[in-house]
């Protein structure tokens, strides 16, 4: 997966880059068909904002989070994206095949 990081009024340090890569691995575990993700990190006065757009097969997922700490914003953002990815994966899974197999064994 290709990861793009953009910072508005904030410098993307190696520590932030490593932290985001670590958090993205959790999303990759749940759904391996993600092609690329674009992070935008912004600082406005006391608000730290994190936004992400994730391109998956057949869909685009978007999430944003605003916290007092950048790391907390990244945590919240990845939790939201993870929920969206799991929901997307559930939608594309064919549940009818499982039901047909159950009927054949009965």
C-alpha positions in Angstrom: 0.0 0.0 0.0 1.3 3.4 -0.9 1.1 6.0 2.0 1.2 9.7 1.3 1.6 12.2 4.2 1.0 15.9 4.0 1.4 18.4 6.8 -0.2 21.8 7.1 1.5 24.0 9.7 3.2 20.9 11.1 6.4 19.1 10.2 6.1 15.4 9.4 8.8 14.0 11.7 10.2 10.5 11.4 8.5 9.6 14.7 5.1 10.6 13.3 5.8 8.8 10.0 6.7 5.6 12.0 3.7 5.9 14.2 1.3 6.2 11.2 3.0 3.2 9.5 2.5 1.2 12.7 -1.2 2.1 12.9 -1.8 1.4 9.2 -0.5 -2.2 9.6 -3.7 -2.9 11.6 -5.9 -1.8 8.7 -3.8 -3.8 6.3 -4.3 -6.9 8.4 -8.1 -6.6 8.1 -8.2 -5.8 4.4 -5.3 -6.4 2.0 -7.0 -4.9 -1.1 -6.3 -1.3 -0.1 -4.3 0.4 -2.8 -3.2 3.8 -1.3 -3.9 6.1 1.6 -3.4 9.9 1.8 -3.0 11.5 5.3 -3.3 15.2 5.9 -2.1 16.4 9.3 -3.1 20.0 10.3 -2.4 22.1 13.4 -4.7 25.1 13.9 -4.2 26.9 17.2 -4.9 24.2 19.9 -6.6 21.7 17.5 -4.7 18.9 15.9 -6.5 17.5 12.9 -5.9 14.3 11.1 -7.7 13.3 7.9 -7.3 10.3 5.7 -8.6 9.1 2.4 -8.2 5.4 1.7 -8.7 3.9 -1.7 -9.9 0.3 -1.6 -11.1 -1.9 -4.4 -14.3 -0.4 -5.7 -14.6 2.4 -3.0 -13.1 5.4 -1.3 -13.2 5.7 2.5 -12.7 9.0 4.2 -12.3 9.8 7.9 -11.2 12.8 10.0 -10.5 13.4 13.7 -9.8 16.5 15.8 -8.0 16.1 19.2 -5.7 18.2 21.5 -2.8 15.9 20.7 -1.6 14.8 17.2 -1.0 11.2 18.3 -4.5 11.0 19.8 -5.9 12.4 16.6 -4.0 9.7 14.6 -5.3 7.0 17.0 -8.9 8.1 16.7 -8.5 8.4 12.9 -7.2 4.9 12.5 -9.9 3.5 14.7 -12.5 5.1 12.5 -10.8 3.9 9.3 -10.5 0.4 10.7 -14.3 0.3 11.4 -15.0 1.5 7.9 -12.7 -1.1 6.3 -14.3 -3.9 8.3 -17.8 -2.7 7.3 -16.7 -2.5 3.6 -15.2 -6.0 3.8 -18.4 -7.3 5.3 -20.5 -5.7 2.5 -18.4 -7.3 -0.3 -18.4 -10.7 1.3 -20.8 -13.1 -0.3 -22.9 -14.5 2.6 -25.2 -16.4 0.4 -22.6 -19.0 -0.5 -22.4 -20.0 3.2 -26.1 -20.4 3.4 -26.1 -22.6 0.3 -23.5 -24.8 1.9 -25.5 -25.2 5.1 -28.6 -26.3 3.1 -26.6 -28.9 1.2 -25.4 -30.5 4.4 -28.8 -30.6 6.1 
